[in-house]
Amino acid sequence: MDKGKNIKIGGIMQSADLGMVGVMSTPDRPGVASSIMDSLGQHGVNVEFIVQCIDLNNLSNIVFCVKEAAVDHALALLEEVRKEVGAQRVIVTRDVAIVSIFGPDFRQRPGIAGAMFKSLADQGINIMSISTSISTVSCVIESDRLAKAVQAIRDTFELP
């Protein structure tokens, strides 16, 4: 039996028909994330997933997902923001989905993220981006792999 099968989770969430947008290589300073997200929010673009990291050159990369139908609108809005924040590029990956697991107290329960990532890797599913919280682990993957990802997670964890 898979080691993860002994790990109880609260459930699985999924979101399809998304595009992943990255505002890349921005000088790391206060207000960058605010400028990006305020512009999108003020123009009705909902963001479902956000990660931010600093690269080896001390530049910020902010990656997020929006509904596929909103990608072109988001890209148009971000062209002005890109100049304002000094980002080198805005990139997009279309046809992505988010698969998430949730449950209580993930921060106090070792092995959950690793078991999820292994379940996806064992099925040849590439994780394009990861975001976590106290109670969720979310992965951006290719849309056409979503059903296989959900099944892999079902096979790995104990669900209610």
C-alpha positions in Angstrom: 0.0 0.0 0.0 1.2 3.5 -0.8 2.6 5.4 2.2 0.3 8.4 1.4 -2.8 6.2 1.6 -2.5 6.5 5.4 -2.7 10.2 5.1 -6.3 11.6 5.5 -7.1 14.7 3.6 -10.4 16.7 3.5 -10.8 16.6 -0.3 -9.7 17.6 -3.7 -10.4 20.8 -5.5 -9.9 21.5 -9.2 -10.2 24.4 -11.5 -9.9 24.1 -15.3 -9.9 26.5 -18.3 -7.1 28.6 -17.0 -4.1 30.5 -18.3 -0.9 31.0 -16.3 0.6 34.5 -16.5 4.0 35.5 -15.2 5.4 39.0 -14.6 9.0 38.1 -14.8 12.4 39.6 -13.7 11.1 42.7 -11.8 13.3 44.6 -9.4 12.3 43.4 -5.9 10.8 46.3 -4.1 7.6 47.2 -2.2 4.5 47.7 -4.3 5.2 45.4 -7.2 2.6 42.8 -6.3 0.1 45.6 -5.4 0.5 47.3 -8.8 -0.1 44.0 -10.7 -3.0 42.8 -8.6 -4.7 46.2 -8.2 -4.7 46.7 -12.0 -6.2 43.3 -12.6 -8.8 43.6 -9.8 -9.9 47.1 -10.8 -10.6 45.8 -14.3 -12.6 42.7 -13.2 -9.9 40.1 -13.7 -10.1 37.5 -11.0 -6.9 35.8 -9.9 -7.2 32.2 -8.7 -3.6 31.3 -7.8 -0.6 33.4 -7.0 3.1 32.6 -6.3 6.0 34.9 -6.0 9.7 34.2 -5.7 13.1 35.9 -6.0 15.5 34.5 -8.5 19.4 34.3 -8.3 19.7 37.8 -9.6 17.5 39.2 -6.8 14.6 39.8 -9.3 11.0 39.1 -8.5 8.8 36.7 -10.5 5.1 36.8 -9.9 3.1 33.9 -11.5 -0.7 33.7 -11.3 -3.7 32.0 -13.0 -6.8 33.6 -14.5 -9.6 32.1 -16.5 -8.6 31.4 -20.1 -11.3 33.8 -21.3 -9.6 36.7 -19.3 -6.0 36.0 -20.4 -5.9 38.4 -23.3 -7.5 41.2 -21.2 -5.0 40.5 -18.4 -2.1 40.7 -20.9 -3.3 44.0 -22.3 -3.6 45.4 -18.7 -0.2 44.1 -17.7 1.7 45.8 -20.6 1.4 49.2 -18.9 2.0 47.7 -15.4 5.1 45.9 -16.8 6.6 49.2 -17.7 5.6 50.8 -14.4 7.2 48.0 -12.3 10.2 47.5 -14.5 9.5 43.8 -15.4 11.5 42.4 -18.3 8.8 40.2 -19.6 5.2 39.1 -19.3 4.8 35.4 -20.2 1.7 33.2 -20.6 1.0 29.5 -20.7 -2.4 28.6 -21.9 -4.5 25.5 -21.2 -3.6 24.9 -17.6 -5.5 23.7 -14.6 -5.2 23.7 -10.8 -5.5 20.6 -8.7 -5.5 21.1 -4.9 -5.8 19.0 -1.8 -7.1 20.4 1.4 -7.5 19.4 5.0 -7.0 20.6 8.5 -3.5 21.4 10.0 -1.4 20.6 6.9 1.4 22.6 8.5 1.6 20.2 11.4 1.4 17.0 9.3 4.7 16.0 7.5 4.6 14.2 4.2 1.5 15.6 2.6 3.1 17.8 -0.1 5.6 15.1 -0.9 3.0 12.4 -1.3 0.9 14.6 -3.6 3.9 15.5 -5.8 5.0 11.9 -6.0 1.5 10.8 -7.0 1.6 13.3 -9.9 5.2 12.4 -10.9 4.4 8.7 -10.9 1.8 9.5 -13.6 4.2 11.6 -15.6 2.4 14.8 -14.7 4.6 17.9 -14.7 4.0 20.5 -12.0 4.4 23.9 -13.5 3.8 25.9 -10.3 3.1 25.2 -6.6 1.3 27.2 -4.0 0.5 26.2 -0.4 -1.3 27.5 2.6 -1.9 26.2 6.1 -4.6 23.9 4.8 -4.0 23.5 1.0 -1.4 22.3 -1.5 -2.2 23.5 -5.1 -0.4 22.6 -8.3 -0.7 24.1 -11.8 -0.6 21.4 -14.4 -1.5 21.0 -18.1 -5.3 21.0 -18.5 -5.4 17.7 -20.4 -3.8 15.9 -17.4 -6.4 17.1 -14.8 -8.5 14.0 -14.7 -5.4 11.7 -14.4 -4.1 14.0 -11.6 -7.3 13.8 -9.7 -7.4 10.0 -10.0 -3.7 9.8 -8.9 -4.5 11.8 -5.8 -7.6 9.7 -5.1 -5.4 6.6 -5.3 -2.8 8.1 -3.0 -4.8 9.7 -0.1 -7.6 8.6 2.2 -10.6 10.8 1.4 -13.8 11.2 3.4 
